Amino acid sequence: MSFDDLLMELQGQKAAQEDPSHVSLDKLFNESFMSRHSSFTSFGEFLQKGNFQADTHEDIDKIPDELFDRHVSRETGFKNWKSMLAQAEADYAADK
């Protein structure tokens, strides 16, 4: 692999790390975000209250939309998961 190829690969990885859709759930739904939008101080507490287990975006995607949307609506100020995620991603991007 040439130096240029290596550099491009590293730059691509850096861009992916800064992309909110590739940020860990704990960073997106940090204590400040969760306290502002729910009665929880962590995303883990929020998940635990709904009897959900998820560590990644992929884990969240495996939860049936109807169940997770109902939990989000009941426990936060958001109508559904997509609106909660969109706000968290917007907040994360604004802080960068």
The first five atom37 places (N, CA, C, CB, O) and aatype in JSON, in Angstrom:
{
  "aatype": [12, 15, 13, 3, 3, 10, 10, 12, 6, 10, 5, 7, 5, 11, 0, 0, 5, 6, 3, 14, 15, 8, 19, 15, 10, 3, 11, 10, 13, 2, 6, 15, 13, 12, 15, 1, 8, 15, 15, 13, 16, 15, 13, 7, 6, 13, 10, 5, 11, 7, 2, 13, 5, 0, 3, 16, 8, 6, 3, 9, 3, 11, 9, 14, 3, 6, 10, 13, 3, 1, 8, 19, 15, 1, 6, 16, 7, 13, 11, 2, 17, 11, 15, 12, 10, 0, 5, 0, 6, 0, 3, 18, 0, 0, 3, 11],
  "atom_mask": [
    [1, 1, 1, 1, 1],
    [1, 1, 1, 1, 1],
    [1, 1, 1, 1, 1],
    [1, 1, 1, 1, 1],
    [1, 1, 1, 1, 1],
    [1, 1, 1, 1, 1],
    [1, 1, 1, 1, 1],
    [1, 1, 1, 1, 1],
    [1, 1, 1, 1, 1],
    [1, 1, 1, 1, 1],
    [1, 1, 1, 1, 1],
    [1, 1, 1, 0, 1],
    [1, 1, 1, 1, 1],
    [1, 1, 1, 1, 1],
    [1, 1, 1, 1, 1],
    [1, 1, 1, 1, 1],
    [1, 1, 1, 1, 1],
    [1, 1, 1, 1, 1],
    [1, 1, 1, 1, 1],
    [1, 1, 1, 1, 1],
    [1, 1, 1, 1, 1],
    [1, 1, 1, 1, 1],
    [1, 1, 1, 1, 1],
    [1, 1, 1, 1, 1],
    [1, 1, 1, 1, 1],
    [1, 1, 1, 1, 1],
    [1, 1, 1, 1, 1],
    [1, 1, 1, 1, 1],
    [1, 1, 1, 1, 1],
    [1, 1, 1, 1, 1],
    [1, 1, 1, 1, 1],
    [1, 1, 1, 1, 1],
    [1, 1, 1, 1, 1],
    [1, 1, 1, 1, 1],
    [1, 1, 1, 1, 1],
    [1, 1, 1, 1, 1],
    [1, 1, 1, 1, 1],
    [1, 1, 1, 1, 1],
    [1, 1, 1, 1, 1],
    [1, 1, 1, 1, 1],
    [1, 1, 1, 1, 1],
    [1, 1, 1, 1, 1],
    [1, 1, 1, 1, 1],
    [1, 1, 1, 0, 1],
    [1, 1, 1, 1, 1],
    [1, 1, 1, 1, 1],
    [1, 1, 1, 1, 1],
    [1, 1, 1, 1, 1],
    [1, 1, 1, 1, 1],
    [1, 1, 1, 0, 1],
    [1, 1, 1, 1, 1],
    [1, 1, 1, 1, 1],
    [1, 1, 1, 1, 1],
    [1, 1, 1, 1, 1],
    [1, 1, 1, 1, 1],
    [1, 1, 1, 1, 1],
    [1, 1, 1, 1, 1],
    [1, 1, 1, 1, 1],
    [1, 1, 1, 1, 1],
    [1, 1, 1, 1, 1],
    [1, 1, 1, 1, 1],
    [1, 1, 1, 1, 1],
    [1, 1, 1, 1, 1],
    [1, 1, 1, 1, 1],
    [1, 1, 1, 1, 1],
    [1, 1, 1, 1, 1],
    [1, 1, 1, 1, 1],
    [1, 1, 1, 1, 1],
    [1, 1, 1, 1, 1],
    [1, 1, 1, 1, 1],
    [1, 1, 1, 1, 1],
    [1, 1, 1, 1, 1],
    [1, 1, 1, 1, 1],
    [1, 1, 1, 1, 1],
    [1, 1, 1, 1, 1],
    [1, 1, 1, 1, 1],
    [1, 1, 1, 0, 1],
    [1, 1, 1, 1, 1],
    [1, 1, 1, 1, 1],
    [1, 1, 1, 1, 1],
    [1, 1, 1, 1, 1],
    [1, 1, 1, 1, 1],
    [1, 1, 1, 1, 1],
    [1, 1, 1, 1, 1],
    [1, 1, 1, 1, 1],
    [1, 1, 1, 1, 1],
    [1, 1, 1, 1, 1],
    [1, 1, 1, 1, 1],
    [1, 1, 1, 1, 1],
    [1, 1, 1, 1, 1],
    [1, 1, 1, 1, 1],
    [1, 1, 1, 1, 1],
    [1, 1, 1, 1, 1],
    [1, 1, 1, 1, 1],
    [1, 1, 1, 1, 1],
    [1, 1, 1, 1, 1]
  ],
  "atom_positions": [
    [[0.85, -1.18, 0.0], [0.0, 0.0, 0.0], [0.89, 1.23, 0.0], [-0.96, 0.0, 1.22], [1.82, 1.34, 0.8]],
    [[0.61, 2.16, -0.88], [1.4, 3.38, -0.95], [1.03, 4.32, 0.18], [1.22, 4.06, -2.31], [-0.01, 4.18, 0.82]],
    [[1.89, 5.28, 0.41], [1.63, 6.28, 1.43], [0.33, 7.04, 1.14], [2.81, 7.27, 1.53], [-0.46, 7.31, 2.05]],
    [[0.12, 7.39, -0.12], [-1.1, 8.12, -0.51], [-2.35, 7.29, -0.23], [-1.05, 8.5, -1.99], [-3.36, 7.82, 0.25]],
    [[-2.29, 5.99, -0.54], [-3.42, 5.1, -0.27], [-3.69, 5.02, 1.23], [-3.16, 3.7, -0.84], [-4.84, 5.05, 1.67]],
    [[-2.62, 4.9, 1.99], [-2.76, 4.83, 3.44], [-3.36, 6.12, 3.98], [-1.39, 4.56, 4.1], [-4.25, 6.09, 4.84]],
    [[-2.89, 7.23, 3.49], [-3.41, 8.53, 3.93], [-4.89, 8.66, 3.6], [-2.61, 9.68, 3.28], [-5.67, 9.12, 4.43]],
    [[-5.28, 8.28, 2.4], [-6.69, 8.36, 2.02], [-7.54, 7.46, 2.9], [-6.87, 7.99, 0.55], [-8.65, 7.83, 3.29]],
    [[-7.04, 6.27, 3.21], [-7.79, 5.35, 4.05], [-7.97, 5.94, 5.45], [-7.08, 3.98, 4.13], [-9.06, 5.89, 6.02]],
    [[-6.91, 6.49, 5.99], [-7.0, 7.1, 7.32], [-7.95, 8.28, 7.33], [-5.62, 7.53, 7.79], [-8.72, 8.46, 8.28]],
    [[-7.92, 9.09, 6.29], [-8.84, 10.23, 6.21], [-10.28, 9.75, 6.11], [-8.48, 11.12, 5.01], [-11.18, 10.36, 6.69]],
    [[-10.5, 8.7, 5.38], [-11.84, 8.13, 5.27], [-12.34, 7.62, 6.61], [0.0, 0.0, 0.0], [-13.51, 7.81, 6.96]],
    [[-11.46, 6.99, 7.36], [-11.84, 6.49, 8.68], [-12.13, 7.64, 9.62], [-10.75, 5.6, 9.26], [-13.05, 7.56, 10.44]],
    [[-11.35, 8.71, 9.52], [-11.59, 9.87, 10.38], [-12.96, 10.46, 10.06], [-10.49, 10.92, 10.2], [-13.69, 10.84, 10.97]],
    [[-13.3, 10.56, 8.79], [-14.61, 11.09, 8.41], [-15.72, 10.2, 8.94], [-14.71, 11.21, 6.87], [-16.75, 10.71, 9.4]],
    [[-15.53, 8.88, 8.89], [-16.55, 7.97, 9.41], [-16.7, 8.12, 10.91], [-16.2, 6.51, 9.05], [-17.81, 8.03, 11.44]],
    [[-15.59, 8.36, 11.62], [-15.66, 8.54, 13.07], [-16.41, 9.8, 13.44], [-14.26, 8.57, 13.67], [-17.06, 9.84, 14.48]],
    [[-16.33, 10.83, 12.62], [-17.01, 12.08, 12.9], [-18.47, 12.07, 12.45], [-16.28, 13.22, 12.23], [-19.24, 12.94, 12.85]],
    [[-18.85, 11.12, 11.65], [-20.22, 11.0, 11.17], [-21.1, 10.53, 12.33], [-20.3, 10.01, 9.96], [-20.84, 9.47, 12.91]],
    [[-22.16, 11.3, 12.68], [-23.01, 10.92, 13.81], [-23.59, 9.52, 13.71], [-24.12, 11.9, 13.94], [-23.86, 8.89, 14.73]],
    [[-23.79, 9.01, 12.5], [-24.35, 7.67, 12.38], [-23.34, 6.58, 12.74], [-24.86, 7.44, 10.96], [-23.7, 5.41, 12.85]],
    [[-22.07, 6.96, 12.94], [-21.04, 6.02, 13.34], [-20.54, 6.28, 14.76], [-19.88, 6.07, 12.36], [-19.56, 5.67, 15.2]],
    [[-21.18, 7.18, 15.46], [-20.79, 7.53, 16.82], [-21.49, 6.58, 17.79], [-21.14, 9.02, 17.15], [-22.63, 6.16, 17.55]],
    [[-20.82, 6.23, 18.87], [-21.41, 5.31, 19.84], [-22.69, 5.91, 20.43], [-20.41, 4.99, 20.98], [-22.85, 7.13, 20.51]],
    [[-23.58, 5.04, 20.82], [-24.86, 5.48, 21.4], [-24.64, 6.3, 22.67], [-25.76, 4.27, 21.7], [-25.36, 7.26, 22.92]],
    [[-23.64, 5.92, 23.47], [-23.36, 6.66, 24.7], [-22.89, 8.08, 24.43], [-22.33, 5.93, 25.53], [-23.17, 8.99, 25.21]],
    [[-22.16, 8.28, 23.33], [-21.73, 9.63, 22.98], [-22.88, 10.45, 22.41], [-20.57, 9.59, 21.97], [-23.03, 11.63, 22.74]],
    [[-23.69, 9.83, 21.56], [-24.85, 10.55, 21.0], [-25.86, 10.91, 22.07], [-25.53, 9.71, 19.91], [-26.35, 12.04, 22.14]],
    [[-26.16, 9.93, 22.91], [-27.16, 10.12, 23.96], [-26.45, 10.28, 25.3], [-28.17, 8.93, 24.0], [-26.62, 9.48, 26.21]],
    [[-25.65, 11.34, 25.37], [-24.87, 11.58, 26.58], [-25.76, 12.05, 27.73], [-23.77, 12.61, 26.3], [-26.96, 12.25, 27.56]],
    [[-25.16, 12.24, 28.88], [-25.91, 12.61, 30.08], [-26.68, 13.91, 29.88], [-24.96, 12.74, 31.27], [-27.83, 14.02, 30.3]],
    [[-26.06, 14.87, 29.25], [-26.72, 16.15, 29.01], [-27.96, 15.98, 28.14], [-25.75, 17.14, 28.34], [-29.03, 16.5, 28.46]],
    [[-27.83, 15.25, 27.05], [-28.96, 15.02, 26.15], [-30.09, 14.29, 26.87], [-28.51, 14.22, 24.92], [-31.25, 14.69, 26.81]],
    [[-29.74, 13.21, 27.56], [-30.76, 12.39, 28.23], [-31.46, 13.18, 29.34], [-30.14, 11.12, 28.81], [-32.67, 13.06, 29.52]],
    [[-30.71, 13.98, 30.07], [-31.32, 14.78, 31.15], [-32.27, 15.84, 30.6], [-30.23, 15.45, 31.99], [-33.29, 16.14, 31.21]],
    [[-31.92, 16.4, 29.45], [-32.76, 17.43, 28.82], [-34.06, 16.86, 28.27], [-31.99, 18.12, 27.71], [-35.09, 17.53, 28.29]],
    [[-34.01, 15.64, 27.77], [-35.15, 15.09, 27.03], [-35.87, 13.94, 27.72], [-34.68, 14.63, 25.7], [-36.83, 13.4, 27.17]],
    [[-35.42, 13.56, 28.92], [-36.06, 12.44, 29.62], [-35.79, 12.57, 31.12], [-35.53, 11.08, 29.08], [-35.16, 13.53, 31.57]],
    [[-36.28, 11.62, 31.86], [-36.01, 11.59, 33.3], [-34.79, 10.73, 33.61], [-37.24, 11.06, 34.06], [-34.53, 10.42, 34.78]],
    [[-34.04, 10.34, 32.6], [-32.87, 9.47, 32.77], [-31.59, 10.27, 32.59], [-32.92, 8.31, 31.76], [-31.57, 11.31, 31.93]],
    [[-30.52, 9.78, 33.21], [-29.21, 10.42, 33.03], [-28.32, 9.66, 32.07], [-28.51, 10.56, 34.37], [-27.25, 10.14, 31.7]],
    [[-28.77, 8.48, 31.65], [-27.97, 7.72, 30.68], [-28.89, 6.97, 29.71], [-27.02, 6.74, 31.4], [-30.04, 6.67, 30.03]],
    [[-28.35, 6.69, 28.55], [-29.09, 5.93, 27.56], [-29.3, 4.5, 28.05], [-28.35, 5.94, 26.21], [-30.32, 3.88, 27.75]],
    [[-28.33, 3.99, 28.81], [-28.46, 2.66, 29.37], [-29.65, 2.54, 30.31], [0.0, 0.0, 0.0], [-30.38, 1.55, 30.26]],
    [[-29.86, 3.54, 31.15], [-31.02, 3.55, 32.05], [-32.32, 3.58, 31.25], [-30.97, 4.76, 33.0], [-33.28, 2.88, 31.57]],
    [[-32.32, 4.39, 30.22], [-33.49, 4.51, 29.34], [-33.82, 3.15, 28.71], [-33.23, 5.56, 28.23], [-34.98, 2.74, 28.69]],
    [[-32.81, 2.46, 28.21], [-33.02, 1.15, 27.61], [-33.49, 0.14, 28.65], [-31.74, 0.65, 26.93], [-34.4, -0.65, 28.4]],
    [[-32.86, 0.17, 29.81], [-33.19, -0.77, 30.87], [-34.64, -0.63, 31.3], [-32.27, -0.57, 32.07], [-35.32, -1.63, 31.55]],
    [[-35.14, 0.6, 31.39], [-36.53, 0.85, 31.77], [-37.5, 0.16, 30.8], [-36.81, 2.37, 31.8], [-38.56, -0.3, 31.21]],
    [[-37.13, 0.08, 29.52], [-37.98, -0.57, 28.53], [-37.66, -2.04, 28.32], [0.0, 0.0, 0.0], [-38.21, -2.68, 27.42]],
    [[-36.75, -2.57, 29.15], [-36.3, -3.97, 29.02], [-35.66, -4.25, 27.66], [-37.47, -4.91, 29.22], [-35.84, -5.32, 27.09]],
    [[-34.91, -3.26, 27.16], [-34.18, -3.41, 25.9], [-32.7, -3.54, 26.21], [-34.45, -2.21, 24.94], [-32.2, -2.95, 27.17]],
    [[-31.99, -4.31, 25.39], [-30.55, -4.4, 25.48], [-29.97, -4.04, 24.12], [-30.09, -5.81, 25.94], [-30.27, -4.69, 23.12]],
    [[-29.14, -3.0, 24.11], [-28.54, -2.57, 22.86], [-27.25, -1.82, 23.16], [-29.52, -1.68, 22.04], [-27.2, -0.98, 24.06]],
    [[-26.22, -2.15, 22.41], [-24.94, -1.46, 22.57], [-24.56, -0.67, 21.32], [-23.85, -2.46, 22.89], [-23.71, 0.22, 21.38]],
    [[-25.19, -1.0, 20.2], [-24.83, -0.37, 18.93], [-26.08, 0.06, 18.16], [-23.98, -1.34, 18.07], [-27.2, -0.31, 18.52]],
    [[-25.86, 0.83, 17.11], [-26.96, 1.22, 16.24], [-27.63, -0.02, 15.63], [-26.46, 2.16, 15.11], [-28.85, -0.07, 15.46]],
    [[-26.81, -1.02, 15.31], [-27.34, -2.25, 14.72], [-28.26, -2.98, 15.7], [-26.19, -3.17, 14.29], [-29.28, -3.54, 15.31]],
    [[-27.89, -2.96, 16.99], [-28.74, -3.57, 18.02], [-30.09, -2.87, 18.09], [-28.05, -3.53, 19.4], [-31.13, -3.51, 18.22]],
    [[-30.06, -1.55, 18.0], [-31.3, -0.77, 18.05], [-32.17, -1.11, 16.83], [-31.0, 0.76, 18.08], [-33.39, -1.24, 16.95]],
    [[-31.53, -1.26, 15.68], [-32.27, -1.58, 14.45], [-33.0, -2.92, 14.54], [-31.32, -1.61, 13.26], [-33.98, -3.14, 13.83]],
    [[-32.54, -3.81, 15.41], [-33.16, -5.12, 15.56], [-34.42, -5.09, 16.44], [-32.16, -6.1, 16.14], [-35.21, -6.03, 16.44]],
    [[-34.59, -3.99, 17.18], [-35.77, -3.86, 18.04], [-36.96, -3.47, 17.15], [-35.54, -2.79, 19.18], [-36.83, -2.56, 16.33]],
    [[-38.1, -4.14, 17.3], [-39.27, -3.76, 16.5], [-39.61, -2.28, 16.66], [-40.48, -4.63, 16.89], [-39.71, -1.77, 17.78]],
    [[-39.8, -1.6, 15.53], [-40.05, -0.15, 15.54], [-41.21, 0.24, 16.46], [-40.34, 0.34, 14.14], [-41.11, 1.2, 17.21]],
    [[-42.28, -0.51, 16.38], [-43.47, -0.16, 17.17], [-43.17, -0.17, 18.66], [-44.61, -1.13, 16.86], [-43.61, 0.73, 19.39]],
    [[-42.44, -1.17, 19.13], [-42.11, -1.26, 20.55], [-41.2, -0.12, 20.99], [-41.44, -2.59, 20.86], [-41.43, 0.52, 22.02]],
    [[-40.16, 0.13, 20.2], [-39.2, 1.16, 20.58], [-39.81, 2.55, 20.47], [-37.94, 1.06, 19.71], [-39.56, 3.41, 21.31]],
    [[-40.61, 2.79, 19.43], [-41.28, 4.09, 19.29], [-42.2, 4.35, 20.47], [-42.08, 4.14, 17.97], [-42.27, 5.48, 20.97]],
    [[-42.9, 3.33, 20.93], [-43.8, 3.48, 22.06], [-43.0, 3.85, 23.32], [-44.61, 2.17, 22.29], [-43.42, 4.71, 24.1]],
    [[-41.87, 3.19, 23.52], [-41.01, 3.47, 24.68], [-40.47, 4.9, 24.6], [-39.85, 2.45, 24.75], [-40.49, 5.63, 25.59]],
    [[-39.99, 5.29, 23.44], [-39.46, 6.65, 23.25], [-40.56, 7.68, 23.54], [-38.91, 6.83, 21.8], [-40.32, 8.66, 24.25]],
    [[-41.73, 7.46, 23.0], [-42.84, 8.39, 23.19], [-43.24, 8.5, 24.65], [-44.04, 7.96, 22.35], [-43.56, 9.58, 25.14]],
    [[-43.23, 7.4, 25.34], [-43.65, 7.37, 26.75], [-42.59, 7.97, 27.68], [-43.95, 5.93, 27.17], [-42.94, 8.62, 28.67]],
    [[-41.32, 7.77, 27.38], [-40.25, 8.13, 28.31], [-39.46, 9.39, 27.96], [-39.31, 6.99, 28.41], [-38.63, 9.84, 28.76]],
    [[-39.71, 9.96, 26.79], [-38.97, 11.17, 26.38], [-39.95, 12.2, 25.84], [-37.89, 10.83, 25.32], [-41.16, 11.97, 25.8]],
    [[-39.43, 13.32, 25.43], [-40.25, 14.35, 24.81], [-40.38, 14.16, 23.3], [0.0, 0.0, 0.0], [-40.9, 15.03, 22.6]],
    [[-39.91, 13.02, 22.8], [-39.95, 12.76, 21.37], [-41.12, 11.87, 21.0], [-38.65, 12.12, 20.91], [-41.59, 11.05, 21.79]],
    [[-41.59, 12.05, 19.77], [-42.72, 11.28, 19.25], [-42.32, 9.84, 18.92], [-43.28, 11.95, 18.01], [-43.1, 8.91, 19.11]],
    [[-41.07, 9.66, 18.43], [-40.61, 8.33, 18.04], [-39.08, 8.29, 18.03], [-41.18, 7.95, 16.65], [-38.41, 9.3, 18.24]],
    [[-38.56, 7.1, 17.77], [-37.11, 6.89, 17.78], [-36.41, 7.73, 16.73], [-36.8, 5.42, 17.56], [-35.36, 8.31, 17.01]],
    [[-36.97, 7.81, 15.53], [-36.3, 8.57, 14.46], [-36.13, 10.03, 14.84], [-37.11, 8.46, 13.16], [-35.09, 10.62, 14.55]],
    [[-37.12, 10.63, 15.47], [-37.0, 12.03, 15.86], [-35.99, 12.19, 16.99], [-38.37, 12.59, 16.3], [-35.26, 13.19, 17.03]],
    [[-35.93, 11.24, 17.91], [-34.95, 11.28, 19.0], [-33.53, 11.16, 18.44], [-35.22, 10.16, 20.03], [-32.64, 11.91, 18.81]],
    [[-33.34, 10.2, 17.55], [-32.04, 9.99, 16.93], [-31.61, 11.21, 16.11], [-32.06, 8.74, 16.04], [-30.46, 11.62, 16.17]],
    [[-32.54, 11.77, 15.35], [-32.22, 12.95, 14.53], [-31.76, 14.12, 15.41], [-33.44, 13.37, 13.68], [-30.81, 14.81, 15.06]],
    [[-32.42, 14.33, 16.53], [-32.04, 15.43, 17.42], [-30.68, 15.16, 18.05], [-33.1, 15.62, 18.52], [-29.86, 16.07, 18.16]],
    [[-30.43, 13.93, 18.45], [-29.13, 13.58, 19.04], [-28.01, 13.77, 18.02], [-29.15, 12.12, 19.55], [-26.94, 14.28, 18.36]],
    [[-28.25, 13.37, 16.78], [-27.24, 13.56, 15.73], [-27.0, 15.03, 15.45], [-27.66, 12.83, 14.45], [-25.86, 15.45, 15.24]],
    [[-28.07, 15.82, 15.44], [-27.93, 17.27, 15.2], [-27.15, 17.92, 16.34], [-29.33, 17.94, 15.06], [-26.28, 18.75, 16.11]],
    [[-27.47, 17.55, 17.57], [-26.75, 18.1, 18.73], [-25.29, 17.71, 18.69], [-27.38, 17.62, 20.04], [-24.42, 18.54, 18.96]],
    [[-25.0, 16.47, 18.35], [-23.63, 15.98, 18.28], [-22.85, 16.76, 17.2], [-23.61, 14.46, 17.98], [-21.72, 17.18, 17.43]],
    [[-23.47, 16.93, 16.04], [-22.79, 17.65, 14.95], [-22.56, 19.11, 15.32], [-23.63, 17.56, 13.65], [-21.52, 19.68, 14.96]],
    [[-23.5, 19.72, 16.03], [-23.36, 21.12, 16.43], [-22.24, 21.3, 17.45], [-24.68, 21.64, 17.01], [-21.6, 22.36, 17.49]],
    [[-22.0, 20.29, 18.26], [-20.95, 20.37, 19.27], [-19.56, 20.14, 18.71], [-21.2, 19.37, 20.35], [-18.57, 20.42, 19.38]],
    [[-19.49, 19.64, 17.48], [-18.18, 19.35, 16.87], [-17.58, 20.54, 16.22], [-18.3, 18.26, 15.85], [-16.48, 20.45, 15.66]]
  ]
}
